[in-house]
Amino acid sequence: MVGTGVGASLGILIKGGEPLEAANHVDTVLFDKTGTLTNGTPSVTDIVVVAHPSTDGQEGDDIASSSSSCPDELVRLAASAELGSEHPLGRALVNRAKLLAKPLETPVTFHAVSGKGISVELSDETVHLGNLDYMDECGLQRGHVDDAVRGRLEAAGKTVIYMGLCDRVVALFGISDAARPDAKTTVAQLHARGMAVYMVTGDNRRTAHWIAEQVGIPVHHVMAEVLPSNKVAK
């Protein structure tokens, strides 16, 4: 039982001798991404306001006069929506608002769809945050969402979170979470022992591939866009 005791001291819980012996025959390891292969302390690096056609049909943004089109105000509203969240991406938005010294509101209602996004009622706004599919599910107008910008952010390993207000998508946030310093060495050691190493994540494919390349996991061993409820099945 010395082995289980040593494991416990290192934060590894082993339920008895039989599982410990079985570990000797493990040939495949699956890692989650956020907080396991990455530091788990993401930060907001990009804020992109989404333009919508003006009411006269010309190019422009018919909410440009609203404070809700100001990047700092968008961060404040998004952070207010995530105020009680334990999700690392939510904390990144809250931390960004704190850097701006922006006062946050307490949400009136909070609705979450696992692996997709949240809808939160504040005092004067209903805020939607999540992936682009979730924006569509909420019936929001996409406006001029720039796929090239999204692709550039994702190709740099950033997670893209969309924000909706009223009936439209108003912004997207690029959020970065660096790979853990020891992740590449750990993966290499597992490979040296003949183990297959996989990554399972709810993040998009391009972002997941970027992290995988940083830590030495083959991209064909990446399972991306997996809902939390499906991770165990993988």
N, C-alpha and C positions, 0 to 999 in steps of 0.2 A: 504493500500500500504506500510505499515511499514515493513511487512515481505519481500517484494521484495527489499526494500532499504537495510535491514540488509543482505539479501543474496548477493546483489551486493558488499557490503563492505567486504564480505568474499570470493569474487571471483566467486559467483554463480549467473548466469544470469537467471532470471525468467521473461518470457514474459507475464506479466499481472497477474491478480487475478485468472483467470480460471485455468491456468496451476498449480498455487500454490495450489488451492483447490484440483485439481486432484492428486497432489502428495500424498495426504492423503490416497489414495487408491492403491498406488504402492505396489505390492507384490513380485516383482522380480527386482534385480539389476544386471546389467552386467558391469564388469570392464574390461578395457584394462589392459595389464600387464605393459609394459615399461613406467616408469614415473608416473604411477598411483598406482599400487601395489608395484612397485619397486622405488628406488631412482631416476632412470633416468640418472644416472651418471656411466655407465658401464666402466670397465677397462679390459685391456688385461692381462690375467693371465697365458696363455699357448701358446707356439709357437711350432708346431710340423712340422718338415720338412718331406715331403713325398718322399720316395725312389722310383726309377724306375729301371728296369733292364738295365744293361749296354749294349752297342751295340754288345758285343760278346755273349750276352745271359746269362751271369753270373749275380748273385745277385750284386747289387751295384747301383750307381747313376751316370749316364753318364753326369750329369751337375754338378758334385761335384766340378769341378775346377772353375765353374762360381761363381761370387760374388752373383748371384741370389739364391744360395743355402745356403747363410749365413743368419741366423735368423735376424740379425740386418738390413741387406740389404732388406730382404723380408718385414720387418716392414716399412722401408723407402719407398719402392715401393707401398705397400698397402696404406700407409698414403697419399702419393702423389695422388693416385687415388681417395681418399676420401677427398681431400683437401677442396673442396667447398661444401661438404655434410653437411646437417643439421640432418642427421640420428644419433641417439645416438651411434650406433655401429661404424659408420664412425668416429665420434668424438673420440671414444675410441682408434682407431688406430692412429689418428693424435696425440692425447695426449701421446701415448706410444712413438712415434717417437720424440716428443719434449723432453721427458725424456732422450732419447739417444742422443740428440743434433744433430739429423740427418737433413741435408738440404733437403727440399722437392721440387719437381718439380711441375710446373703448368700443368695440363692436357691439351692435344691438343684437344681431343674429349672426350665426356662423353655420354654413353648410359645406361639408367636404365630400368630394367624390374621390375615393382612394385611387391614387395613381394618375389622376387627371387634373384636379384643381379644386378651388374653393370659391364660394360666393358668399360675400359678407355684406350685411347692411350696416352702414354707419349712420350718423345723424342726418346727413344730407345727401349721401351717395350710396349706391349699391356697387360694390367692387367685385369684379371677377378676376381671378388669377389662375393661370394654369397653362396647359399646352394648347396648341392651335385647334385641335379637335374639340377640346372642352369649350373654347370660344364659340365654335360652331354649334355645339350642343346647347349652349346658352342663347342661341339665336342672335349673336352679335354680328354686325356688319364688319367685314375684314378691312375695308378701305384699301389703301395702298401698302399692304404688308409687303415689304421688300424681301423676296426669297433669297436674293443675293446676299443681303446683310445677314439674314438668318444663317445661310450656309457658311458665310465667313466666320461667324461667331462659333458655330458648332464645329467647324473644321479646326478651330483653335482650342477645342476641348471645353468650350463653355456651354453651360445649360441655358437654354432660352426659355424665359417665362413671359407669357403674354398677359396683358392687363386690359380689362374691359370696363368701361363706365357707360351708364345709360344703355344705349342700344348698339354700341360700337367698340371695336378694339382701338385703344388709344395709344398703346406703347408696348414695347418689348424690352425686357431686361436681359443682359448677358451676365451670367454669374459663373465665376471661375473657382475651382477647388483643385489645388495642386496635388500631384501624386505624393504619397508619403515618401520620405527620403529612403526608408528601408524596404519599400515595396519591391523594387526591381531586384534587389539582392535576395529577398525571400522567394520570389518567383523563380529566380535562377537556381536557387538551392533545391527547390522542389523539382524543377526540370532535371537537375543533375541526379536526382534519386529515381528518375524514370517516371515521374508522375505527370499526368496531363492536368493542366491548369486552365480553368475557365473563369470568365466574369459573367455575372448575372446582374442586370441593372434595369431600372425603369426608364433610364435616360435614353435619348435618341441615339441612333446608330452612329452618326458621325462623331458625336462627343465621346461615346463609349469607345470607339475605335482609337481615338486620339489618346485617351488614358491608357488603353491596352498597349499601344505602341510605346508609351513612356515606361511601362513597367515590364515589358517583355512578354506579354500574352499575345499569342497569334490572333489576328482579327477573326479568323474562322472559329475561334473558341469564345467569341463574344456573343452573348444572348442579350440583346437590347430591347427596350420598350416592353419589358415584362411587368405586368401589373403585380403589386405586392401579393395578391391572393394566389398568383400563379408561380411564384418563385420556388415554393416548396416542390411543386409538381416538376419543375425543371431538374 
